[in-house]
């Protein structure tokens, strides 16, 4: 099936449900019954498959996981309470104190803060580079490096990463490539097709698409040979005493990473996605393809308008022919750049603040990927915790305004932007 059909049907068959429900039911329960004592023991030894406790797995969540994994071309997925939980668990699964990862510095503000503060407190260092500095990234990888990390389309800068080159570098050193694909979604880019090993989404954004709930997901490509690097990844290749000496690379095979993530970080720290939220997210997922077409069309039209406006100093939108990321946009995302536009208004940060405050239809909301258009000033909000030097490295200037372009009529979007720009110059 094509992506539009997968988003509606994969992972659930109504004729196999006792009540023949056409929509995936919400299994709003914390626990599931076991057949007998021996069955319970077998479940906890991972000898048989069945749900035990919703913190680890739930039938509603299972459909969402199968659906997104299929759309991304992976073999399995793990849904979580937020996108940040997905990022944290993905890295915790394969790192220990003393390890490091390599990342681009063009990142969502929450991720940047996590990488520069939270992970170092846990003993995991993050080395950051510009996404185009392939040589620097290659040279920075050492025996303690456990992963290469990037966003397919950077938030808020809108830069696009050459995932194929990143994958080549990662695999040269026998480490996995982890890609946050939130902004692109599988409709614009499937990172696994370019060599990525692990894909992450904040389900809160385009996949939900309506600002209704928070969620995250990790997708395992199932292609990285963890057993090939037993010393580099002992957590997947040595007996786990918390599971009676099970070895994840043996019991889960190609799905060793996602299996370990589920029964490791998720089991132990519990950032599970509620079944009700999984249901809400699946409702949004059903219309993702239609919405992404409209997001991209509206964003390109708005970007062209901004590009030609005398009060706009610069515009970042990779689908614009003159944008410095246009070539890689054609290669990685089929020439489309999602719904995120960043730009600077004449007058600097003061003018940017006036612009934001003058908006009438476009909402002042810090999230993105909503059906409704949203605007924010990243330097004073999402990236506020960063130092001036860190903001500069992340490409977040004081005058940067980000608009997450929605699916309203484009005439109404441009009309609101036009009057807000006029107000910003007073």
Order of alpha helices (4+ residues) and beta strands (2+ residues): alpha-alpha-alpha-beta-alpha-beta-alpha-beta-alpha-beta-alpha-beta-alpha-beta-beta-alpha-alpha-alpha-alpha-alpha-beta-alpha-beta-alpha-beta-beta-alpha-beta-alpha
